[in-house]
Amino acid sequence: MNNWLDALRKRWLRVVGLGRSTPKTTGQTTPSEADLSQTVPIREIKPTHVGKIHKHLKALGPDDRYLRFGYAATDEQIGEYIHSLDFERDSLFGIYNRRLDLIAMAHLSYSIDPDCASCAEFGVSVAHASRGRGYGTRLFERAITHARNEGVRLLFVHALSENTAMIKIAKRAGARIERDGSDSQAHLRLPPADFDSRMEEMLDQQVAWTDYQLKTQAKQFWAWLGLNRPRTKNSTSPEA
């Protein structure tokens, strides 16, 4: 229990900027390794942020749209997708930069089939400028925790076979991959919720809420001064 509480304390200190999150190393650290050593606040997306979802998805290039939806979705088709979102049934999670732009989002869609009531499907998109920072992995981990706590026992990921990044994320989590030509499907069986998963989600929610409030206040402060917040070089936090 003491180890768990110590890890909890360190994680919180990283978020509020009072603790170091990058491990000591004597060699070079790749960007992906550095990113995975940091806490990335992930906020549950509410209907009031539909505009941010629309802006995020419309900013995706043709290749990213193809990988996200399985086809080169047009602006009109993206609009139809957003209109079909059911915030009461499904769960959406997002990563916001310091300008409060949505730079990565995940959609956890629960099955409406009575024969598969404990199933859900995961989909993710990351802004081109924010790729390679481990955001897809973090969103997948966040979705898994939430799905477990909601009683999901089987998580699906439909992806094009060429979407190697998503397939690697699922495979690394222990998913079984089935390939059928240009399509791949990952199946991940989830353990039932427990004390740790519920406490982890509770902390994640608090971290995300605190992070968003701090960013909101910072944005208001810089707007009051009539300035844009200066960018920090060599930062792996959600920035661009």
N, C-alpha and C positions, 0 to 999 in steps of 0.2 A: 504493500500500500504506500509506503514512504517513497519508493522509486516512482510510482505512478504519480503521486502528488508533486514530486520534484520535477518530473517531465512536464506536468501541467503548468507549474510555475514558470519554468524556463520558456515554454511556448508562449505564455502570455507576455512575458518580458520582451520577447522578440517582436511581438506585434506592436507594443507601445514604444518600442525603440530603446529599451533599457538593457537589452541583452544582446550578445553576439550570436549570430545565427550561422555564420560561415565557419566551418571547422578548420583548425590549423592544418596546414599541409606543407610539405617541403618541396612539392613539385607543382606542375601546372594543373589547374582545375578547369575542366571544360565548362562552357556556359550552362549546359544542361545539369551538370553535377552541382554547380554553384546554386542554380535555381532551386533544385530539389532539397537543398539544405535550409531553405528559408520558408517561413510561414507565409502562405498566400491566402489572404482573406477572401472567402467565397460567400457571397450574399444570395439568399433566395430571392428570385426575381418576382415582383408583384405586378398586377395588371397596370399599375400606374407607370410602369417602365416599358410599356409596349412601344413607345416612340424610340427608346434606346435600342430595343430589339430590332426594330425596323431599320434604324440607322446602321447598326452593326452588320446585319445580314446583307443589306444593299451595298455595303462597302466591300463585300467579298468579291474577289475577282472570279472570272469564269472557271478557272481550275479549282478554286476553293469551293465554289458553289457545286461543282460537279462531284467533288469528294463528299461534301456534306449531305446533299440530297440524292446523289446517285444519278443526277442529270444536271445539265447546265441550266439551272433555274433562272427564269427571267424575273424582272422586278415584279411583274404582275403575279407570277407564281409564288414569289416570296410573300407578297401581300396576302395571297390566299392562305398560305401556310400560317402566317401570323394571325389571320382572322379565325383560323380553326383551333387555335390554342385554347385549351380548357384549363384555366388556372385553378379551378376548384378540384379537378380530378388529378391532373398531372403536377409535376414539380419541375421548376426551372431554376438554374443556378447561374450566377454570373460573376465575373471578375472585372472590377472597375479600375481605371487608372486614376491619377490624381486630378484629372479634369472631369472625373465622374463619367467618362465615356465607357461604354460596355465593350471590352476588348476580347472577351471570351465568354461563351455561354454553353450550357448543357441542358438538354431536354430529357427528362425522365418520364416516359410515357407509360402509364399503367394499362394493362390489358383490360378490355371490356368484354372479353370472352369468358363466360361463366366457367368453362372447362379449364381456363388458365388464369384464374383469379389472382394467383400469387406470382404472376409474371410481369415483367416490365422491359421496356426497350430504351436504350441509351443512345443519344445522338449529341455531337459536339461540334462547335465551330470556334476557330481562333483567328483573330485579325492577322493579316499577313505580317504586319510589322511586329507582332508579338509572338510569332512562331519560334520554336526552339527553346522556350523557357520552361517547359514542363507543365504548362497550364492545362493541357489536355489530360495529363496524368492526374493532376490535382483535382480536376473536375470529376474525373472518373472515380477517384477515391471518395470524394464528397458524396457523389451519387450513390455509391455502394453503401456507405454508412446510413444514408437516409432511407434507401430501399430496404435495408435490413430492419430498420426501426419501424417501417411501414408494413412489415410482414411479407415482403417479396422474397421468394426462395429461388427464382430463376431469372437471371438478367440476360437479355439478348442485345447483341450489337450487330446490326446489318451494315456492312461496309463493302466497297469495291475492293477487289483483290489488290489493286494498285495502291490502295490507301494503307501503305505499310506502317505508317505512324500509329494509326488507330488499332491495327491488328497487333502490333507490338505491345501497345498499352494493355489490351485485353489479355493477350497471351501471358504477359508478365504478371497479371493478376491471377492467373491460374485458369483462364477460360479455355474451353475446347473449341478449336477452330475447324470449321467445315467449309471447304472451297467447292464452288460450283461454277466453273468457267470464270467469268469476270466478277462474280459475286462471292463474298465470303460472309459467313455468319459465325459469331462467337457466342458460346453458351457458358455462362458462369453461374454455378450453384452457390448460393449465399447461405451462410450459417444463420441461425435465428438471432434476434436481437438479444443483447445482454447488458449488464451494467456498464461495461466499458464503451459499447457502441452508443448508448444513450448519453453518457457523460461526454463522449467525444463530440457528438452532434450539438449538445447544449453549449459546449465551449466554442465550437465553430460558429454557432449563431451569434454568440456574444462578441467574439472577435470580429466578425464581419460587421456587426452593428456599430461597434466602436470605431472600426476603421473607416466606415462610410461617414460617420458623424464628423470625425477628424478631417477627412477630405472635404466635406461640405463646408466646414468652418474655415479651412484654409483657402478654399476657392472663394468664399465670400470675402475673406480678408484681402486677398490679392485683387479681387474685383473692386473693393472699396478703395484701394490704393491706385486703381487704374492700371495695374500691371498684370502680366502673365507670369505664372510661377516659373522660375528658371529651371531648366532640365538639369538633372544630375548625371554626369558622365559615369560610365562603368557601373550603373546600378542595375540590379536584377529584380527590383521591386516593380509592381505593375505601374508603368510610367508612360509608355508610348501607346 
